[in-house]
Amino acid sequence: MSKYTSIGGQALIEGIMMRGPKRTVMAVRTKEGEIDITEMSYTPIKEKYKILGWPLIRGAVNLVESMIQGYKAIELSAEKSGFADEDEPQQDGKESKPVAIGAVMIVAAVLAVFLSVGLFMYLPALAFDGIVLLAGEQILPYAPIFEGLIRLIILIGYMFAVSLMKDIKRVFQYHGAEHKTIFCFENGKELTVENVRPEKRFHPRCGTSFLVLMVLVSIIVSAAIIVIFPSLRENTILWTSIKILLVPVICGIGYELIKICGRYDNLLTRIISAPGVWVQRITTREPDDDMIEIAIAAMKEVIPQEVKENEESDNL
């Protein structure tokens, strides 16, 4: 029987971080082959300022907090896994592995920020201006669709390019292990490698789905504004500034939609989550059993005690 859980995770370097209702824990495979468990001490800002936990507001807040905590976890996983200790000399102009993986993670973080604050706002608008010069001003009302598609192409193109890197492929395998383990728990099965292995690796409550959904929501919101204020699109800088100001709103709507898609499984939620789930074919890979063990270890640490007690009583 399926059940809903708010537990989510993030793939790391040779490990996984799981965020539960009360605890955040990372599990990492060390050089010795052992599983290292570390609790990430963290107090959400909404605990101090309740208004930041309100619907439509919490989306942007959670995104920023997740990025900060996630980057810290990546650095710590590199250290615990021994990845940061590798000191391969440069050959034929190639960078060492730690430098390469660090560069990718930094670029990923920067792109995520710019997705919210400008890069994917201004460049598509500029590209559409070029299209207008060729096709004429009669296509101006379709600006949100064209710009949204350009942003989506940039996002998916970057994810695909990164997925070709050997070390990132392993991170994406851990991403798949994270999803499979969460699905196993939600389906009410015992958390074992045998039970987790056949589960799906595409989950509607995924960060990948959230980014894709933000782009799609931005198309709808921008289209509505263009209909109401058609003259705004005539000034590219003004139009870009307005879209930047709308990012928290778009983020908030996208976050609430992701939560709904994770909680309910019906035709509507499957349609909403379908584009993001499709893109997860790029950002997740089938994990091996060692990776699944890591995901299970992290998952068990964040399951609330009352849930564990209920499951134990059900099995009596």
N, C-alpha and C positions, 0 to 999 in steps of 0.2 A: 504493500500500500504506500503510495507516494505521500510525502509530507514536505512542508515548506521549511526552509532554514535560511537564516540571514548570513550564514557563514560564507565567506568568500576568501579568495587567496590570490597569490601572485607567485609566478615562477621566478626563481633566483638562479644564481650560479651553483649548480649541483645541489639545489635544494628548493624548498617551497615555504612560503610564509602563508599562514592561515589566520584570518581575522574572525574571531567569534564574538558573541554578544558581550563577553566579559574579559576575554583574553586574546592577545595576539602572540602567536608563537611561530618561530621558524625552525625547520628541520633541515640539516645540511649533511651531506655525505662527506666525511673527512678523508684525508689522504690514506688513512689506515683502514678505511672501509666501514668505520663506525658511523652511527647516526647521532649527530650532535643536536640537542634540543636547547633552544634559547628563547626565553620569554622577552618580548619587546615591550618594555614599559612605555605606556602611552595613554594620555588622557585627552579624549576628544574635546575640542574647544566648545562644542555644544553643551558639554557638562557644565561649563562656566556661564555661557551665554545661551540660554534656552532657545532664544529666537533663531539662532543659527541652525537649530535642528528642525525647524518648521518645514513642511513640504514646499517645494519650489525654491527654497532658500538653501536647504541642506545639500543640494546637488553640487553647486560650485564649491562650497566649503569642504565637502568630502573629497572632491577631486584634488584640491590643493593639498589637503592633509595626506591623502593616499600617495601622491607624488613624493612628498617629503619623506614619509615613512618608508615608502618603497625603495627610494634611492639609498637610504641608510641601510636597509636590509640587503640590498645588492652588494654594497661595500663590505658589509659584515660577512656575507656568504662567500665572497671572494677570498676573504682572509681565512675563514674557518675551513673551507674546502682545499686550501693550499694553492688555489689558483693565483692569488696575488704573489705567492712566493716563487712562482715559476720565472726563471730568468733566462729565457732563450735569447741568444745573440741575434742581432739583426743580420739577415742574409739577403743579398740581391735587392737591397733597398726596402725589404719588408719589415714592418714593425713587429715587435715582440707581441705575444698573445695578450698579456695583461693590458698593454697599451691599446691594442686593437679592440678588445672587448670593452674597455673603459670608454673609448671613443664612441663606440656604437651606443652604449647606454647613455652617454651624455647627449649625443645627437637625438636619441629617442626622447629624452626628457625635454630637450630644447624644442623639438618639433611639437611635442604635446603642449608645451606652453604657447608656442606661436600659433598652434591650431586654435587656441582660445583667445589670443590677444592680437593677432594681426597678420601673420604671414599668409595663412590660408584665406584671409579676408581681402587683402589688397591685391595680391598677384592675380587671383581669378577675376577680380573686377577690372584690372588692367588688361587682362587677356580678352575679356568680353568687350572692352572698348575697341580693341582691334577688330573683333568680329563685327561690331556695329559699323566700323568704317567700311568694311567689305560688303555687308548685307543691308545696311541702311537702318535708320532709327525705328523702323516699324517693329524690330525685334526687341526693343527696349523692355516691353512688359515681361519678356521671358528671361530677363537677367538673372533672377534667383535660380532658375533651373540650370542655366548654363554654368553659372558660377559654382553652384553646388556640385554639379557633375565634375567640374575641373578640380575642386577640392577633394572629391572622392577619388579621382584618378591619382592625384598626388599622394594621398594617404595610402591607398592600396599599393601603388608603385613602390613607395618607400618600404612598406611591410614585406613585399615580395623580394625586393633587393636584399634586405637584411636577412630574410629567411634562407638565403643561399650560403650564408656564412656557416662554417662547420660548427663553431661553438654556439652560435645562436640557435642552430637546429636542436642542440641539446636542451637549451632553455625552453624552446617550444615543445620539446618532448615532456619536460616537467610541467609545462602549461597543460598539456593533455592529461597528465597524471592527476593534476589538481582537479580538473573538471570531472574526470571519471570517478574520483573518490567522493566528491560532493554528490554526484548523481547516485552513487551506491548508498550513501547515507540517507539521501532523500527518498530513495526507494525502499528504505527500511531493512536493508540487508546488513549482515555482519561485515565489518570492515576487514576483509581479507584480500590478499592479492588475487585469489581465484575469483572472488565476487566482483572486484573492481575492474579486472581486465576486460570483460566484455561490455562494460558500460560505454555510453557515447562520450566523445571528447568535445562535443560542441554544446556549450551551455548558454542559455539566454542572458544570464546575469554575468556577462564577461566584460572586461574593460575594452576589448576589441569591439564588441557589440555597442558599447556605450559611445565610443568615438564615431562609429559609423552612424549611429542613431542621431548624434549631435549634428552631423552634416545634413541628414535628411530633415531633421526638425528645423534647422536653419533655413532650408529651402522654403518650407511652409510659412515660417514666420516672416521671412523676407518678402515672399510673394504677397502676403497679406498687407505688409507695409507699402509695397509698391502700388497695390490696388488703391489704398487709401490716400497715399501721397506720391503720385507718379513722378512728380518733378524732382524728387530726392535723388533718383538714379542719374540725373544729368550731371551731378558733381561727384566724381569718383572719390575724392578725399572725404567729402562730407558723408557719402554713402558708406565708405569703409569705417568711418568713425562711429556712425550709428550702429553698424553691425558689431563693432567691438563692444559698444555699450550694452548690446543685447546679449552678449555671451553668457552672463550669469542667468538670464532668463532661459536661454536655449539649453544651457547646462542643467538648470533646474527641471525643465520639462523632460529632457532626455533621461535624467536620473529617475524621475517618478515612473516613466514608461518602462525602464529597465526593471524596476522593482515589481511592477505589475506583471511583466512578462515572466519574471522568475517565480511569482506567487501563483499565477493562474496559467493553465494550459488549455487553450481553446483556439478556435479558428482565428479570431482577431489577434490574440497575442502571438500566435505563430506567424501571422503575416507581418506584424510589427517587428518581430525579432529575426525574421528570415534573412534580410541583408547582412546583419551582423554575424549571424550564425554561418552564413556562406563564407564571409571573410575569415572566419576562424579556421577554415581549411588551410589558410596560409600560416596563421599564428599558433596553431597547435599541431603536434605530431604524435603518432602512437608511441607511448612510453614503453620502456622495458620494465621487468619486474622490480629491479632495484629502485627505479624511480617511483614506482607505485608504493613501495615500502616507505619511502620518504614522505609521500603525500599522506599515507595512512597515519604515520607517526605524528605529523603535524596536526592532522584532523582530530585525532583522539585527544589531543591536548586542549583543544578549544571547544569541544562539545560541553555545554553546560552540565553541571553535576546532576541537576534535577532530571535532565533528559536521560543521562546514563542510568539513574536510579529507576526511572520509569521503564526503560528497556529491560533492565535486569528483572524487574518485577513481572514484566510481561512474559519473560522466559521461564518463570518458576512454574 
